[in-house]
């Protein structure tokens, strides 16, 4: 039984493939706007996570005091 041949090049990631399609379909301004929007979404998610963690800490302190 022979081993499967090893590929000499890596397959592109989904993100790389998506960006290639994006660059073909959208103008550079639209690409920039889409990336900025995605960055804003990620930042909003980070802030929401921080709020939840802060609420947990404040609840723990309040429970400890009572």
N, C-alpha and C positions, 0 to 999 in steps of 0.2 A: 504494500500500500504506500503510495507516494503522498508526501505532505503537499498541502495547497501552496501554489506559488505566492511569493510575497510581492506585494505591490511596491513599485519603486517610488510612487508619489502618493501623498495622502489625499483622501477625498476632501473636498471643501466642506466646511461646516455649513449648517443650515443658514446661519447668520451671513456668512460670506456669500452664499448663493442668493439669499434674499437681497442683499445689498447690490449684487450684480444686476438682478432683475430691476430693482428700484432705479439704478442709474440709467438703465435703458428706457424706462417708462416715464420718469419724472425729470423735470428741469432741475438745475442745481438749487434754485431758490426753494422749490418744493421739498427737495431732499433735506435742505438745511432746516426748514420749518418742521418737517416730520421728526428729525433727530432732536431738535429743540423741544418739541412736544413730548417725545419719549423721555428725554432727560427730566422734564418737569414732572412727568408721571412718576418716575423712579424717586425723585426727591420728595414728592408728596407721600409716597409709600413709606419712605424712611422717616419722615416727620410723624406720620400716623403711628408707626411702630414705636418711636420715641415717646409719643403721648401715652400710649398704652403702658409702656414700661414705667413712665413717671407716675401714672395713676396707680399702678400696682404698688410702687414704693410708698406713695402717700397713703394708700389704704393700709399697708402693712404697719406704717408708723402710727396711724390713727388707732389701729387694733391694739398695738403694743401699749399705747398710752391709756387705753380704757380698761 
